[in-house]
Structures are given as structure tokens and as C-alpha cells.
């Protein structure tokens, strides 16, 4: 099954499937950039830049703890409060960025190097 993004809800009777990881704020993988202040696109773009820096994609400092948290999400569906995109629209949500990094970038050398150093 391909991982996907769910939207959290406060509606009565809503239950998040057991295999879905909640990445909304204040979780450890919540977006620290406030969309209410910056706008959704800017907040998500800043989050993506921060992840790229943590993975060394933008020449940032590798963050083994954060990399490990993101790699834990591989193969898992994620949930956030952001509205789901309509068909054909771009998904502007930090959870979509996490899904992409955890699942579509398996060959990140920086990530595998960090895991190797940490375990050995």
C-alpha cells in the first residue's frame, strides 16, 4: 500500500487508522513555522529547506536524530490538520514533504552514512 496523507478531524466519531502517524504540531515532526504568520506555502517551503539541511542536501549540518525520525516514517501514512488538496492540486503541507523525504529519497547517501556511524 502506498503511504498517503490523512487530515485530522475533531468531528464526533473520527478515528485515525491505527497505522497512521500523527505529525501535526506539537509532535516531534510538526512544522515549527507558523502558517498563520507566514502563509501556508512559505511555512511549508521553510520546513522543506530545514529538512534538506538536516539531510545535508543543501550543505547543512547533518542531524542524525532528525534524520532517524524522518526515516522511521518510511512506508507509513501521515496525518496533519492541513486541508487535503483537490484532485490535480499540489499538496501544500509539511506532512507531504515528510512523505516525499521518507519514501521517495531512498538513496540519500547522507542519511545512510549517519545511520552507519550511529550504529557502529
Phi, psi and omega in degrees: 000134179283130178298144178220176181255136176250157174253129177291155181213151175258007180297144179301132178089352180292132176226127176284132178306145186300331184269009181260135181263126177279118180245019179287163174294136016257028179297167181295342179246019176291154179285118180285350181267124185282115181292333180296330180270322188258342190092148185299314183299315181294316180299318180289321178298317178296322177296317180297319177298317180298319179293317178300322178292320179297328179271359179079009181292325180257019179078014179284185178276128179297135179243093186302324181294313181293319178301316180298319178298317180292316181294334175300332183282352182306126178083357182257148172277153185236155179231142180210172180275346183300146177295145177286146180287152172283161180307128179089350179271154176286142178273104182262085182203143180296333177295326177294323177296315179298318177301316180297312182293320183287331189244332186258359182236054184292338185266020180294107181300322182299318181294316181290327177295319181295318181296321181294314180298319183294321183274346183224000000 
